[in-house]
Amino acid sequence: MFKFDKPINSKKEDFLSRKNFSTHLGKALLTWEEKESLVIALYGEWGSGKSSVINLAKEHTKESEEENKPTIIEFNPWFFSDLDNLSQYFFNEIATELEIKNDDKKDKEIAEKLKLYAKLLQIIPEKKVLSDLSSKILFGLGLLSISTSQIIQWTNLSAEWVKYTIFGLGLILFLLGLFKDFLLGLSDYFSHRANANKKSLSELKKEIKNDLSERKKKLVIVIDDIDRLNQSEIRQIFRLVRVNADFPNTIYLLAFDRKIIEANLEEQVGVSGKDYLEKIVQVSFDIPLAKSEKIANFLFQELDRVLATLPASHEKLFDQTYWANIYHSGFKNLFKNIRDVKRFASSLQFNISQMHQKEVMEVNPIDFIAIEAIRLFAPDFYSFIKNNSVLFTSTERNNHGSRNTNLRKNEIEKILNELSPEIKDSVLSLIKRLFPQIDGVFQYGYSSHGYEWQSRWSKYLRVCATKNFDSYFTLIPGGDEEELSQYEIETILSSMSKTDEFEKLLNEYIEKKKIKKVLERIQDYTNDSEKIPQVHFQNIVQVLFNISDNLPKEETGFFDIDSDMEIMRIIFQLFKRDNDKEKNYEVLKNTIPLSKGIFGPIHKISLETPRDDEEKSREHLLEEDKLLELQKLCIEKINSTEKERLLRHKNFLYILYRWKEWGAEKDWKPFISDIQNDEKLFWLFLKNFISESKSQTMGDYGYKINKQFNHESLITFLEPDEMKKKIEEAKNKPEIFNENKEVIDLFLSEKKNEE
């Protein structure tokens, strides 16, 4: 259940050990024997527990064995917004409570007199009459809008006569309504004066004072939350107490934040707020400060309660050492009282309940707790984090400045300086723990954690990981619909044991155009033997090879990695984990012949094949003598592939070069010959030698796509004379020429430039 910000009502709920203090207050109410009235003030900051102390004191009086326990009546000024009639409401409330809480005949008489007293305090309702004036006028004038043509048609009277008659009727109705309200107000006022036997206000008050003085029970009037009122309301409340503080046998118990009230009174009245209060308040109590360990214990209790609502999987993410660092780094200092804890616990419970799907957590619970605390206690800085993800998550070491010109640090400090000092220190300590990048920025001027950390952070659903950041601030698993939720990732990981299921899922993400994100996220777990056991390696490689030909053609930047390479990275990381070259070989030997895809196996073996110009330090995960056998398997795979499928493959040239590199002429030469003899296949073949590049003029936002024909690559497989022959033949076949005009024009253009 949510912890709403409401006071406790019983000693059983007393987490701050306020029982003794409340008992002392309750005894004071019970033992006050003087007949004169008494005004008690209970001082305490917002959230310090004033209302709770009052409730515990009331509980003590109820449990007391005293014969004449006081009659306790609570008056909440929040319910009444009409300042002019506040006194009337006040005494009506007291009268009503006396009638409800006592069957005593004398108390009912007092209640009746208090009601009359309240009526005599009431201002004659001329304001209400005047407030209705506009509506009466509008009603009268509105009658003029009635269609006169209809009335003339019905009565044969002149238009002018009808118009003035209608206006006159409206005016009469308005005056009658106004006079009626006025008379009713006067009648009500004088009726109550008559009921009071025509006593004056002072006479009736004297009677009430005599009746209260004879009461055996004291009347305790509690007015709480005065510090939540506006300035005018605060002044009116204290004026009410001051004017009526002479009622005997009556105790006023006022609860408020003294600093707030003094400041408001000083501004409203124009005199010292402290002096003003001293003239009204006779006895005052200060709420004892809550011990920090008491607040901490209550906070832990509430956190345990919230965490108990989460799936069991959250426990694997809850690192006790990391939590201790978060707690002592500033988190604990944000909570000053029980109200802070209750507000936080309710907010946390509501928001974190959205951050898991079935048994899968979408966020790290510790990070979410800390981020939620920043949201509650430093909302402006929370918004700053939310709107500046790169500033907080980037691991680029020169992204926002150097040690001497640390722009990144300056941007953060600028917003931090807008916080109060105690909040600022806590928030700064927290973000250094939540975002290790920021800790480095403040120490060295740059992130001390490189990009390699992103995968580790992502695995543990940390807010500092770019992939997870948005989930914390949108409260949407994955950040938005375009991103992947942790539930989706867990579903994918669990499917790896079943080849068909795994492949089906990946193909679905290809259709959704989210496959690259899936492949990226899988890499976060390649070193996790629990999530991806070694026994699943063959299934995984098989499926990745199967889908390799289905991957979309992607436009990537110079430093971007396409989906094809993401597949290679997954396989590399899995093989590297155990670094068992023999097992790696066995996996590839078993998967290549069965692969539905062509490019995946070829790409993998090509990357494992040593190059003459490569660095000696480059790591290979296969024995070199095993590569020849795997290359032969790839050649067999190509040879068995239907020609048109090969030619339409987005990576045809890459496949063709590996075919030529690893195979004998008897493997690939027949393929070329067959193409030359097939008109359709020949032109498909040539189109693969068209490449595209982009050019952009300085200052322009758009770019131009340039196409060119790669003659150098073509002559590796086909004689130029043969190409010329085919073009000459095409000139005599308009249908073929027009269909392939682009490739012919590019070929001739490039050939001319070469000459």
Secondary structure, DSSP 8 states (H G I E B T S, - for coil): ----S----SGGG-SS--HHHHHHHHHHHHH---SS-EEEEEE--TTSSHHHHHHHHHHHHHH---SS--EEEE--GGG---GGGHHHHHHHHHHHHHHHH---HHHHHHHHHHHHHHHHHS--THHHHHHTHHHHHHHHHHGGGS-HHHHHHHH---HHHHHHHHHHHHHHHHHHHHHHHHHHHHHHHHHHHHHTTT--HHHHHHHHHHHHHH-SS-EEEEE--GGGS-HHHHHHHHHHHHHTTT-TTEEEEEEE-HHHHHHHHHHHHSS-HHHHHHHH-SEEEE-----HHHHHHHHHHHHHHHHTTS-TTHHHH--HHHHHHHIIIIIGGG--SHHHHHHHHHHHHHHHTTSEETTEESS-HHHHHHHHHHHHH-HHHHHHHHT-HHHHH---TTSSB-SSSBHHHHHHHHHHTTS-HHHHHHHHHHHHHH-HHHHHHHHHSS-SS-THHHHHHHHTT-TTSHHHHHHHHH-STTSSTTS--HHHHHHHHHGGGSHHHHHHHHHHHHHTT-HHHHHHHHGGGTT-TTTS-GGGHHHHHHHHHHHGGGS------TT---HHHHHHHHHHHHHHHHT-HHHHHHHHHHHTTT-S-SHHHHHHHHHHS--TTS-TT---SS-HHHHHHHHHHHHHHHHTS-HHHHHT-TTHHHHHHHHHHHS-HHHHHHHHHHHHT-HHHHHHHHHTTEEEEEE--TT-SS-EEEEEE-HHHHTTTS-HHHHHHHHHHHHT-HHHHHHTHHHHHHHHHHHHHH-
